[in-house]
Amino acid sequence: MTDNLVQVVDRTADIVVGVDGSDESFAALRWAIREATVTGQHVNAVFGWTHSWDMGSQPQDDDAWSQAREHMTRRLRDWVNEACSDIDFDASYLKLTSVKATGTHALLELGSNAQQIVVGRRSLNRVARWFLGSLSASLAEEAKVPVTVVRFASDEEASVQDEIANSLTPGDATVHYAQPPIVGLGRRKPIVAGIDGSEISKRALAYAADEARLHHAPLHVLFCWQIKDLDAIPGYENAVAPLHVAEQRAQHLLDEVVSQANLGDDLEVQANAFHIPAAKGLISASRYASHLIVGSRGLSGLDAHFLGSVSRQLVNFAECTVTVVH
């Protein structure tokens, strides 16, 4: 954790958002439009579609394909109108793109030069997610630009969480699963940056700082670590350092990164190091955050090779919006 923090977020490029008619994609579209209202960016609402059995026989000529594409474009326009009817947004900043392609392929292609790609967490049903994996996780793994995954809590999910809460609570009183309250009048939930000292995580920190400034939110920087993440601790090159020594080392490394980031005096910043596996710690933090921002890969070994080790778990299980920075 030594090099200077780089990367300033480029807000001149579009926000590309996937829309497929689902409640999850509507939540993503609303999030993207609200973000663009603050930043002044353009939003490209993308619908990637393929011909399916419920569309009737496959078109046999160019005119029929043209009619199919026009139909899909009208469907996209209706979805956008439905999702954003109550949002005050300049329509000239909104582009609608309907393209015959899978959702992942369409978003990767059209979002290759975007400032970010935005999707809802669940674009597939439970069975399809089990066998194919989620669109959001696939995008976060394959994209070259930041991918933001907007969590949508369905009524079904909330009902199941309530059932779990009631089944585990002694007594006959009815209880409800709920997000923890924010203490303090007028306080916003913080934006959380998860870092590990890698260059990618430093870019994630820069991205998080930009988001915190935009939304006038506090920035919390978290380093969730294990002994293997600390490299050699001075004086313990050939031995395992005591926990209190490792804790001091972790906090020192974190403070060093934050200091080198030159975040300025206009942000309310807190930095904490916690001795806990990264995925577990950051998922816990997501309950208290408005936005969790991380790098796409860790430092070394399997954690660096497979997105699924940390970032995929956050995309699938975090309880707030997640951005994976590349």
Buried (B, 14 or more C-beta within 10 A) or exposed (E): BEEEBEBEBEBEBBBBBBBBBBBBBBBBBBBBBBBBBEBEBBBBBBBBBEEEEEEEEEBEEEEEBEEBBEEBBEBBBEBBEEBBEEEEBEEEBBBBBBBBBBBBEBBBEBBEEBBBBBBBBBBBEEEEBEEEBBBBBBBBBBBEBBBBBBBBEEEEEEEEBBEEBBEEEEEEEEEEBEEEEEEEEEEBBBBBBBBBBBEBBBBBBBBBBBBBBBBEBBBBBBBBBEBEBBEEBEEBEEEEBEEEBBBBBBBEBBBEBBEBBEBEEEBEBEBBBBBBBBBBBBBBBBEBBBBBBBBBBBBEEEBBEBBBBBBBBBBBBBBBBBBBBB
